[in-house]
Amino acid sequence: MEIDLRWGEVGLQDNRPMRLTGARGVGVTCTAGTVWITQSGVAEDIFLNPGQSFRIGNDALALIESIGGGKVRFEQADTFVLPGVVRDAIRNLRRPRASRRFVRI
């Protein structure tokens, strides 16, 4: 299922988890009920009540489920793309000094 992060809320049903992958940085806000979030590779589970939010921390599998019935709203991950010149300068800084490659800024 694809979720359009620009529109409204998603209703969740008890014992019917929603699977998210590749969702690093996506915000989840509980708008009704109690929501349970568990992420692969993270020991702590998150429980949200109405008005509380959480941002997914990795791209691994995350399961979102309501306890009883609940609703969530998703927010897009913050994305920032470095301009090419800055990106290239950072890449060159990571190379060994022997390469003698520099970027003019």
C-alpha positions in Angstrom: 0.0 0.0 0.0 1.3 3.5 -0.8 0.4 6.3 1.5 0.1 9.8 0.2 1.7 11.9 2.9 -0.1 15.1 1.8 -3.6 14.0 2.7 -5.3 13.5 6.0 -5.4 10.6 8.4 -5.1 6.9 8.2 -7.4 4.7 10.3 -5.8 1.7 12.0 -7.4 -1.4 13.3 -6.5 -3.5 16.3 -4.3 -6.5 15.5 -3.7 -5.2 11.9 -0.2 -3.6 11.8 0.8 -1.3 9.1 4.3 -2.1 7.6 6.6 0.8 6.7 10.0 0.3 5.1 12.4 3.0 3.9 10.6 5.5 6.1 13.6 7.1 7.9 12.6 10.6 9.0 8.8 10.2 8.4 6.8 11.7 11.2 3.9 9.9 12.7 1.3 11.8 14.8 -1.4 10.0 16.7 -4.7 11.8 16.2 -7.0 9.3 17.9 -6.7 6.3 20.2 -3.3 4.8 21.3 -0.7 3.9 18.6 2.2 1.4 19.1 5.3 1.7 16.9 8.1 -0.8 16.9 11.2 -0.6 14.6 13.5 -3.4 13.6 16.9 -3.0 15.3 15.5 -0.7 18.0 15.0 -2.1 21.5 12.4 0.4 22.7 8.8 0.4 21.5 6.9 3.7 21.2 3.4 4.4 22.4 1.6 7.5 21.3 -1.5 9.1 22.6 -3.5 11.8 20.7 -1.4 14.8 19.9 1.9 13.0 20.4 4.4 12.5 17.5 7.4 10.4 16.7 9.9 10.4 13.8 11.0 7.0 12.3 14.7 6.6 13.0 15.8 4.2 10.3 15.0 2.6 7.0 14.4 -0.9 8.4 11.0 -2.3 8.9 8.7 -0.3 11.2 5.3 -1.6 12.4 2.5 0.8 13.4 -0.6 -0.6 15.1 -3.4 0.8 17.2 -4.5 -0.6 20.5 -8.2 -0.7 19.9 -8.9 1.7 17.1 -6.8 4.7 16.3 -5.7 7.2 13.6 -2.4 8.6 12.6 -1.2 11.3 10.3 2.1 11.0 8.5 4.5 13.9 7.6 7.1 13.7 5.0 10.7 13.2 6.0 12.8 16.3 5.9 15.0 16.2 2.9 17.9 18.4 2.2 20.0 18.2 -1.0 23.4 19.8 -1.0 24.2 21.9 -4.0 26.7 20.1 -6.3 29.7 22.2 -5.5 29.3 21.7 -1.8 28.6 18.0 -2.2 31.8 17.6 -4.3 33.9 19.5 -1.8 32.7 17.3 1.0 33.4 14.2 -1.1 37.0 15.5 -1.8 37.6 16.1 1.9 36.9 12.4 2.6 39.4 11.2 0.1 43.0 10.6 1.1 45.3 13.6 0.8 47.5 11.7 -1.7 44.8 12.2 -4.3 45.4 16.0 -4.5 42.0 16.7 -5.8 40.4 19.9 -4.8 37.2 21.8 -5.8 37.2 25.5 -6.3 34.4 27.2 -4.4 
